[in-house]
């Protein structure tokens, strides 16, 4: 076999490979560009649609006039209200505006641990 013929065949295959990779890369770049263009156009269309919908909104002010119903309870008994010691302390703090301590903030004496 002619070595020049083999060399030409190898160079033809190498050239086809390089041409194919370049065409493939260009094709992928073109596909990505087309996809980016579609994404941008859809985003712009969505923003324009949202802007038109927001601009179409008109506020409506209504005055509602009804008779007010008052319910007054007298002699209210809070027997079902059960709070823990900490809960009572927090309620007293909220009412007085100053911290509350159990036992007036004093420590028990030395003989209290019996």
PAZAPA-4460 file (N, C-alpha, C; in steps of 0.05 Angstrom, whole numbers, plus 32768, in hexadecimal, padded with zeros to 4 digits):
% residues 114
    n_x    n_y    n_z   ca_x   ca_y   ca_z    c_x    c_y    c_z   seq   type   mol
   8010   7FE9   8000   8000   8000   8000   8012   8019   8000     1      X     A
   8007   802E   7FF4   8016   8046   7FF2   8015   8056   800C     2      X     A
   802D   805C   8017   802D   806B   8031   8022   8087   802E     3      X     A
   8023   8092   8016   8018   80AD   8012   7FF9   80AC   8013     4      X     A
   7FEE   8096   800A   7FD2   8093   800A   7FC8   8090   8027     5      X     A
   7FD7   8081   8037   7FD0   807E   8054   7FD2   8099   8062     6      X     A
   7FE7   80A9   805C   7FEB   80C3   8068   7FD4   80D6   8060     7      X     A
   7FCC   80D5   8047   7FB6   80E6   803E   7F9C   80DE   804C     8      X     A
   7F97   80C4   8050   7F7F   80BB   805E   7F7F   80C3   807B     9      X     A
   7F96   80C1   8088   7F98   80C9   80A4   7F94   80E7   80A7    10      X     A
   7FA0   80F7   8095   7F9C   8114   8095   7F7F   811C   808F    11      X     A
   7F73   810D   807D   7F57   8113   8077   7F45   810D   8090    12      X     A
   7F4B   80F7   809D   7F3B   80F1   80B6   7F40   8106   80CB    13      X     A
   7F59   810E   80CF   7F5F   8123   80E3   7F52   813D   80DC    14      X     A
   7F53   8145   80C3   7F46   815D   80BA   7F28   815C   80BE    15      X     A
   7F1B   8145   80B8   7EFF   8142   80BC   7EF8   8145   80DA    16      X     A
   7F09   8139   80EB   7F05   813B   8108   7F06   8158   8111    17      X     A
   7F1A   8166   8109   7F1D   8182   8112   7F06   8193   8106    18      X     A
   7EFF   818E   80EE   7EE8   819D   80E2   7ECE   8197   80F1    19      X     A
   7ECA   817D   80F8   7EB2   8175   8106   7EB1   8181   8122    20      X     A
   7EC7   8182   8130   7EC6   818E   814B   7EC1   81AC   8149    21      X     A
   7ECC   81B9   8136   7EC7   81D6   8133   7EAA   81DB   812C    22      X     A
   7E9F   81CB   811A   7E83   81CE   8112   7E71   81C8   812A    23      X     A
   7E78   81B3   8139   7E69   81AB   8150   7E69   81C1   8165    24      X     A
   7E81   81CD   816A   7E83   81E3   817D   7E73   81FB   8174    25      X     A
   7E75   8202   815B   7E66   8218   8150   7E48   8213   8153    26      X     A
   7E40   81FA   814E   7E24   81F3   8150   7E1A   81F6   816D    27      X     A
   7E2A   81ED   8180   7E22   81F0   819C   7E21   820D   81A5    28      X     A
   7E34   821D   819B   7E33   8239   81A1   7E1A   8246   8196    29      X     A
   7E13   823F   817D   7DFB   8249   8171   7DE2   8241   8180    30      X     A
   7DE1   8227   8189   7DCA   821E   8198   7DC7   822D   81B2    31      X     A
   7DDE   8231   81C0   7DDD   8240   81D9   7DD5   825D   81D5    32      X     A
   7DDE   8269   81C0   7DD6   8285   81BA   7DB8   8287   81B5    33      X     A
   7DAE   8273   81A6   7D91   8273   81A0   7D81   826F   81BA    34      X     A
   7D8B   825D   81CB   7D7D   8259   81E5   7D7E   8272   81F6    35      X     A
   7D95   827F   81F7   7D97   8298   8206   7D84   82AE   81FC    36      X     A
   7D82   82AF   81E1   7D70   82C3   81D5   7D53   82BD   81DC    37      X     A
   7D4B   82A4   81DD   7D30   829C   81E4   7D2B   82A3   8201    38      X     A
   7D3E   829D   8213   7D3A   82A3   822F   7D37   82C1   8233    39      X     A
   7D47   82D1   8226   7D46   82EE   8229   7D2B   82F9   821E    40      X     A
   7D22   82EE   8207   7D08   82F8   81FC   7CF1   82F0   820E    41      X     A
   7CF1   82D8   8219   7CDB   82D0   822B   7CDC   82E1   8245    42      X     A
   7CF3   82E7   824F   7CF5   82F7   8267   7CEA   8313   8262    43      X     A
   7CF2   831F   824B   7CE8   833A   8245   7CCA   8339   8241    44      X     A
   7CBF   8325   8234   7CA2   8323   8230   7C93   8320   824A    45      X     A
   7C9E   8310   825D   7C92   830D   8277   7C92   8327   8287    46      X     A
   7CA8   8336   8285   7CAA   8350   8293   7C96   8364   8287    47      X     A
   7C93   8364   826D   7C80   8376   8261   7C63   836F   8268    48      X     A
   7C5E   8355   8268   7C43   834C   8270   7C3C   8353   828D    49      X     A
   7C50   834F   829E   7C4B   8356   82BA   7C48   8374   82BE    50      X     A
   7C57   8384   82AF   7C55   83A1   82B1   7C39   83AA   82A7    51      X     A
   7C2F   839E   8291   7C15   83A5   8287   7BFF   839D   829B    52      X     A
   7C02   8386   82A7   7BEE   837D   82BA   7BED   838F   82D3    53      X     A
   7C05   8398   82DC   7C06   83AA   82F3   7BFB   83C5   82EC    54      X     A
   7C00   83CF   82D4   7BF6   83E9   82CB   7BD7   83E8   82C8    55      X     A
   7BCC   83D0   82C2   7BAF   83CE   82BE   7BA0   83CE   82D9    56      X     A
   7BAE   83C9   82EF   7BA0   83C8   8309   7B98   83E5   8311    57      X     A
   7B7F   83E7   8318   7B74   8401   8322   7B6A   83FD   833E    58      X     A
   7B73   840E   8351   7B6A   840A   836C   7B4C   8412   836F    59      X     A
   7B3E   8404   8380   7B22   8409   8385   7B1F   840F   83A2    60      X     A
   7B15   8427   83A9   7B10   842F   83C4   7AF3   842D   83CA    61      X     A
   7AEC   841D   83DF   7AD1   841A   83E7   7ACE   8421   8405    62      X     A
   7AB8   842E   840B   7AB3   8434   8427   7A9C   8422   8430    63      X     A
   7AA1   8413   8445   7A8E   8400   844F   7A82   840C   8469    64      X     A
   7A68   840F   8469   7A5A   841B   8480   7A48   8405   848B    65      X     A
   7A4D   83FD   84A4   7A3D   83EA   84B2   7A3A   83F2   84CF    66      X     A
   7A26   83E7   84DB   7A21   83EC   84F7   7A35   83DC   8508    67      X     A
   7A41   83E8   851C   7A55   83DB   852C   7A46   83CC   8543    68      X     A
   7A4E   83B3   8547   7A43   83A4   855C   7A56   83A3   8573    69      X     A
   7A4C   83A9   858B   7A5D   83A9   85A3   7A53   8392   85B5    70      X     A
   7A66   8383   85BF   7A60   836E   85D3   7A6F   8375   85EC    71      X     A
   7A60   8378   8602   7A6C   837F   861B   7A67   8369   862F    72      X     A
   7A7C   8360   863C   7A79   834B   8650   7A7E   8358   866B    73      X     A
   7A6D   8351   867E   7A71   835B   8699   7A76   8343   86AB    74      X     A
   7A84   8348   86C1   7A8B   8333   86D4   7A9A   831D   86C7    75      X     A
   7AAF   8324   86B9   7ABF   8310   86AB   7AD0   8300   86C0    76      X     A
   7AD0   82E6   86BE   7ADF   82D5   86D1   7AF5   82C7   86C1    77      X     A
   7B0D   82C9   86CA   7B24   82BD   86BC   7B2C   82A3   86C9    78      X     A
   7B1A   8292   86D0   7B21   8279   86DE   7B2F   8265   86CC    79      X     A
   7B2A   8267   86B2   7B36   8254   869F   7B51   825D   8696    80      X     A
   7B5A   8274   869F   7B75   827E   8697   7B89   8273   86AA    81      X     A
   7B9A   8261   86A0   7BAE   8255   86B1   7BCA   825B   86A5    82      X     A
   7BDA   8269   86B5   7BF5   826F   86AC   7C09   8263   86BF    83      X     A
   7C21   825E   86B4   7C37   8255   86C5   7C42   826C   86D4    84      X     A
   7C54   8266   86E6   7C61   827B   86F6   7C70   828E   86E3    85      X     A
   7C7E   8283   86CF   7C8D   8294   86BC   7C79   82A5   86AC    86      X     A
   7C62   8299   86A5   7C4F   82A8   8695   7C44   82C0   86A5    87      X     A
   7C3E   82BB   86BF   7C34   82D1   86D0   7C4A   82E7   86D3    88      X     A
   7C63   82DF   86D6   7C79   82F3   86D8   7C7A   8304   86BE    89      X     A
   7C78   82F7   86A7   7C79   8306   868E   7C61   8319   868B    90      X     A
   7C4A   8310   8693   7C32   8321   8692   7C36   8339   86A4    91      X     A
   7C40   8335   86BD   7C44   834B   86CF   7C5A   835E   86C4    92      X     A
   7C6E   8353   86B8   7C82   8365   86AB   7C76   8376   8696    93      X     A
   7C64   836A   8686   7C57   8379   8670   7C45   838F   867C    94      X     A
   7C37   8389   8692   7C25   839D   869D   7C34   83B3   86AC    95      X     A
   7C49   83AD   86BA   7C57   83C2   86CA   7C6D   83CF   86BA    96      X     A
   7C78   83C2   86A6   7C8E   83CD   8697   7CA9   83CA   86A5    97      X     A
   7CAB   83BA   86B9   7CC5   83B5   86C6   7CC7   8397   86CC    98      X     A
   7CDF   838C   86CF   7CE2   8370   86D3   7CD7   8367   86EE    99      X     A
   7CCB   834F   86EE   7CC0   8343   8706   7CD1   832B   870D   100      X     A
   7CD6   8328   8726   7CE6   8311   872F   7CD6   8302   8744   101      X     A
   7CD7   82E7   8743   7CC9   82D8   8758   7CD6   82DC   8773   102      X     A
   7CC6   82E1   8787   7CD1   82E5   87A2   7CDE   8300   87A5   103      X     A
   7CD6   8314   8797   7CE0   832F   8798   7CFE   8330   8791   104      X     A
   7D09   831D   8782   7D24   831E   8779   7D38   8318   878F   105      X     A
   7D30   830C   87A5   7D42   8306   87BB   7D48   82E8   87BB   106      X     A
   7D60   82E1   87C2   7D68   82C5   87C3   7D5E   82B9   87DE   107      X     A
   7D58   82A0   87DE   7D4F   8293   87F7   7D66   8292   880B   108      X     A
   7D5F   8290   8824   7D74   828F   8839   7D83   8275   8838   109      X     A
   7D97   8272   884A   7DA9   825B   884A   7D99   8243   8854   110      X     A
   7D86   8246   8865   7D78   822E   8870   7D60   8226   885F   111      X     A
   7D5B   8232   8849   7D43   822C   8839   7D45   8212   8829   112      X     A
   7D5C   8206   8827   7D60   81EE   8816   7D5A   81D5   8826   113      X     A
   7D4E   81D6   883D   7D49   81BE   884D   7D32   81AE   8843   114      X     A
***
